[in-house]
Structure formats: C-alpha cells, structure tokens
Amino acid sequence: MPAPAGARVPRVTTVALEEGIADIPREEWNALVGEDSPFLEWEWLASLEQAGTLGSETGWLAHPLTVRDEGKLVAAAPLYVKGHSEGEFVFDWSWADAAERAGIAYYPKLLVGVPFTPVTGRRLLVAPGADREALQASLADGLRRLCVANGMSGVHANFCLPEEVDALEGETFLRRVGIQYHWKNRGYASFEEYLGDFRSKRRNQIRRERRELSREDVSVDVYAGDAIPDELCEPVYRFYLATIQNRYWGRQYLNRALFEKLWERFRHRMVLVVASHRGEPIAGTFNVAKNGVLYGRYWGALHDIRFLHFEVCYYRAIEYCIENGFQRFEPGAGGDYKQLRGFDAQATYSAHFLADPRLSQAVQRFLEAEREQAENNIEWLTEHSALKT
C-alpha cells in the first residue's frame, strides 16, 4: 500500500556482511576510500582475495561489513575472520595464550585492517558528506554484535587513525599504542642537504656506506608507475621470496599471482627501487605511493652485499622522496636501526574489543602498562633523534 500523501517515508538502511571486497563494485568501494591509504583501495584488497592469498584455508576470510542507505554504500569496514594471529603486526599471541589457560577459545576472531600490511589508515570508512559519527557508531555496534552473536573472542581494529580509536573507546574498545619509524621531509632540496641535519659522525657514516656500495659495481634505479617494465615482475617476486627463505621467522603470505595482478591494476601506485650488478637485477624494494607519502613494503636480495639493504630500502627511497616533493616515508614495521638513518619514532594505534569480561580486564591492565612504556620510549627516542633539532 502506498504511503498517504504528505506522510514521511522512512529511509531504508541495511547493515550486511559481504562475501568479499572483490564482490563490491570497484567504484563504490573506492569512493569510500577517497584520498586515504592506498592499501585500502579496491585494487589492493581485491587482488589479495583473487590471487588466493586470502581464504578459509589461509586463516584470512574476507567478510567486509557494509552499511547501505537506500541501496547506496555509505560506510564499510574491511573485516576478516581470522583463524590465527599471523600477518597482523599488532601482536596478541600472549593474549591468546592467556585465553587458552583460562579456558576461553581465542580463535576465530574478527580483524578490521589490511592483511599483511602494518600501515596506518582509516578502518571505518564513511562516504563523503555522510554523518561520520553516526556511521562509525553503527559499524562499531555491528562489529560487536557480530562478535558476540557468533561466539568469537573479540574484534581487533589494527593501525587505526587516532580519531577512530577515540570513537571506538566510547564503544567499549581498548586502546593500544605501538611504535614505528617514519621519515619526514623538512623541505630538503637534495639528499646532501638532508645529510646536513645529521651530526657529523652519522653523516660521514652514511656517506661511507654509499661510497663502499658504489665500489661493488652496483647501480640503483627507481621505476615508478607506468615506467615500471613488465619484466621486473618476476625479479621483484624473487626478491620477496629471498627474504622469506632467508629468515627463520619468514612466512610466505604472498604468491606470484598477486604480483601479476598488482602489475596489471596497481602499477600506478608502485615505486620500485632496484639494484643491479652488471645489468642483472640482484635486489629491490616494492614501495607504494599516494598523496605525497611513500610506503615501503617488500625487500629482498639475491646476493649479500654490505650496505645494499640501507641503500635500496632507505637512502635511495629518501632521495626519491626529496626529488619528488614527498612529505613522508613510512618504511614499515620494526627496526630500531632506522632511527640512526633519520627515521623518527611515531605512535601507531589499534583498538580491541574482547567479549569475555575476564580476558578484557586482564588485557586492559596489560595495555595500561604497555601504553605508558610506549609513550616513554617515543619521548626518549625523540629526544635522542639522529637528526639535529
């Protein structure tokens, strides 16, 4: 029956779980992402799914949570059902151990984030012009309800924006603070000018490292966007495998099919730094760029050459940032040695809802101590920066 003339017709809002981001139209999803992290874009997330790196057999089952208003996608969260804690870079294995000792099943759990990618970005996506506060609350409530209704231990939103953690804390999530090392452009005109910000001992050490590498008959080149040749796909994949195979803790999360898909649909975001010896590629890094920020992701080398890692992963990438006016370079997780090369400590944030009150209270106490320690470490590292203030 049609509504009476003049009557207000209620809007139809639906909250649903999708079968994967690959099943959502590219334009719809990317409209939510906008200018945010490149790793949230459909091309990245859908490629992970379609290449077979995700799925129930890998412990990463994609089920994005979406909100539609009159059929239009207005909000979403990149959500995964996890059967383990690998590939997250916000480590909760001690929580899982504590849960097991208490007779609490920790897996499966829900994760909001980007698989295998320790990069901060928005986790509660909202369409431009929509009511962000209300839709964030809807997503948070939907995540909690999913967790409880399905008997899962918790929901973990990793590498959130600070304001998202503020909002989630009001929805009974717990705040966690981590540390990464980022490079920031102070308006440098050249790499040599950048070196001028170091104290003399460290400045001379970096120059010495670069000189010694040049004596090895190694050339280092940068390829970006459409200038990246197809033939570099295989060497870059082999560099990635070399790192996995040479580390006892290495885990192969990615496959050749993913690299092929990224070459096909994500090349416009890619920046490769490739080292060659007599014309043969021997090492390289896979970086991603967007909005004046460079993100380091995968590194590998087929030959062990002194200082090659520093040149390919850091120095040449910083040079590229300076030459192209980039404002920031995030080289990835871990590595105190980055601070010696001009990367300063920055806080990262995540938010965690744990359904069992006993586990939640224990984790809350742990996080209070961990936050204090992280904040003290960041303060100390800032005071002892390799760069002159």
C-alpha positions, 0 to 999 in steps of 0.5 A: 500500500502506498504511503498517504500523501504528505506522510514521511517515508522512512529511509531504508538502511541495511547493515550486511556482511559481504562475501568479499571486497572483490564482490563490491563494485570497484567504484563504490568501494573506492569512493569510500576510500577517497584520498586515504591509504592506498592499501585500502583501495579496491585494487589492493584488497581485491587482488589479495582475495583473487590471487588466493592469498586470502581464504578459509584455508589461509586463516584470512576470510574476507567478510567486509561489513557494509552499511547501505542507505537506500541501496547506496554504500555509505560506510564499510569496514574491511573485516576478516575472520581470522583463524590465527594471529599471523600477518597482523603486526599488532601482536596478541599471541600472549593474549591468546595464550592467556585465553587458552589457560583460562579456558576461553577459545581465542580463535576465530576472531574478527580483524578490521585492517589490511592483511599483511600490511602494518600501515596506518589508515582509516578502518571505518570508512564513511562516504563523503558528506555522510554523518561520520559519527553516526556511521562509525557508531553503527559499524562499531555496534555491528562489529560487536554484535557480530562478535558476540552473536557468533561466539568469537573472542573479540574484534581487533581494529589494527593501525587505526587513525587516532580519531577512530580509536577515540570513537571506538573507546566510547564503544567499549574498545581498548586502546593500544599504542605501538611504535614505528619509524617514519621519515619526514621531509623538512623541505630538503632540496637534495639528499646532501642537504638532508645529510646536513641535519645529521651530526657529523659522525652519522653523516660521514657514516652514511656517506661511507656506506654509499661510497663502499656500495658504489665500489661493488659495481652496483647501480640503483634505479627507481621505476615508478608507475607506468615506467615500471617494465613488465619484466621486473615482475618476476625479479621483484617476486624473487626478491620477496621470496629471498627474504622469506627463505632467508629468515627463520621467522619468514612466512610466505603470505604472498604468491606470484599471482598477486604480483601479476595482478598488482602489475596489471591494476596497481602499477600506478601506485608502485615505486620500485627501487632496484639494484643491479650488478652488471645489468642483472637485477640482484635486489629491490624494494616494492614501495607504494605511493599516494598523496605525497607519502611513500610506503615501503613494503617488500625487500629482498636480495639475491646476493649479500652485499654490505650496505645494499639493504640501507641503500635500496630500502632507505637512502635511495627511497629518501632521495626519491622522496626529496626529488619528488616533493614527498612529505613522508616515508613510512618504511614499515614495521620494526627496526630500531636501526632506522632511527640512526638513518633519520627515521623518527619514532611515531605512535601507531594505534589499534583498538580491541574489543574482547567479549569475555569480561575476564580476558578484557580486564586482564588485557586492559591492565596489560595495555595500561602498562604497555601504553605508558612504556610506549609513550616513554620510549617515543619521548626518549627516542625523540629526544635522542633523534639522529637528526639535529633539532 
